[in-house]
Amino acid sequence: MAYPIWNTKIGQSSTASTVSVRGEAGSYPLIHHPTKVFDNNVTTKYFNYGNGAAPVYSTTKGDNTGLYITPVNSQSVLKAIQMATADDLQNRDPLYISIEGSNAPSNHLIYGSVWNLIYVGSTGLTNVTNRMTFGELININNFNTYDSYRILVQSQRGRENGVQYSELHLYGWF
């Protein structure tokens, strides 16, 4: 399961995102739920309005949004990621992300103190402007096993009313 979050910084506690039809800050449309980034379908996406309501546009709108997941196979070692752009508006593309790992029980994953920083850097989408297209594979220097992972957008391509991506593939020893 993927849990959508917003207003969340590295090492700090998570704030849950909610479904909304009106586009409030920190919300996402039901059809763009974060599980869509794991469905192997570049025509679907996760979209989050981030730090302001739908009519607000900024270059930092999607910063500190993301999700956390617990893969089916616990105690995994994340070694690489690959993301894909969504179907429209390239300014919504995430360019930099952070990834944290945790072995805490699921009911403690909202707490920032249970997460260990694994990666901060490129999404591999910097040079990708085509829609519904995978970026480069990003290798991660990690040898620790974790049950869960938290992915946070650190910056997006440009001024827009949210952030979006169609796929997030996690590679490693799962």
Helices and strands as residue ranges (DSSP letters): E 2-6, E 15-16, E 18-19, E 27-28, G 30-32, G 34-38, E 46-48, E 66-69, E 77-84, G 90-92, E 94-102, G 106-108, G 112-114, E 116-122, E 138-139, E 148-156, E 163-165, E 167-173
